[in-house]
Amino acid sequence: MEFTHFNESGRAQMVEISDKDDTRRVAIARGHIKMKSETVKKICEGLIKKGDVLSVAQVGGIMAAKKTSDLIPMCHNILLTGSDIRFHIGEDEVQIEAEVKTVGKTGVEMEALMAVSIAALTIYDMCKSVDKEMKIGDIYLVKKTGGKSGEYIREE
């Protein structure tokens, strides 16, 4: 019986990272969720029936960062050394920023992007009873450090 290597036949293969050096790696991602100004006000006043929206979204984002490899097929399982989700409240939006850290052989960009995405989806879920027109958008990598490719900073 002959086995075909997936990468030679054009199929997916997880990238081999055993020869890479362990380095300190950090990734920061951002996104936002637009909503009615009344919805923002209810979030700030604690009037959403499901509870403290931003606290739950923060926990959801951190959990998502930890579970990224379970959901994105070719992501390596990474031991995170830190994860932080921050929010900026605007008149008609919540801006979300995730910072994820590790020391390892591969970066944490996907974990930061996943954290922002799930934090935004959590906000949507908690507020959908008062605002079904919310819109999640502009999720992107802001910065990454570490590894062979070095530092990346998005020019805005």
Residue, then its C-alpha position, 0 to 999 in steps of 0.5 A: m500500500e502506498f500513501t500519498h503525501f497531502n502536500e504533494s497532491g495539493r491537499a491540506q497539511m499541517v505545517e511542520i514547526s519542530d525546527k523552529d525556535d521558541t520565541r516570545r510571540v504577541a498578536i493584537a487584533r481589533g474589530h467592532i460591532k455597530m449597534k443602535s445608540e440605545t443598545v450601547k446605552k443599555i449595555c453601559e447601564g447594565l440593562i441587558k437581560k442576559g447580564d453584564v455584556l462586556s464581562v461575558a464577551q471578555v470571557g468568551g473572547i479569552m475562551a475562544a483564543k484558547k480553543t482556536s485550534d479546535l475550530i480552525p483546521m490547520c492551526h497548531n494547539i498553542l499554550l497561551t501565556g496570556s490573553d486580554i480583551r479590551f473594549h472601547i465604547g463609542e456612541d453607536e459601537v463597541q470596539i474590541e481589541a484582543e492581545v494574545k501572548t505565548v512563548g513557542k514555535t508558532g504565532v498567535e495571530m489566529e488566536a487574537l482574531m478568533a478572540v475578537s470574533i467571538a467577543a463580537l458574536t457574544i455581544y450580538d448574542m446578548c443584545k439581539s433581543v433589543d437590536k437585531e440590526m447589529k453589524i460585526g465588521d472590520i476584524y483585522l490583525v494590528k500587530k504581531t511580534g516574534g518568530k522568524s518573520g519578526e514584527y508586523i505593524r499594520e499601517e492605518 
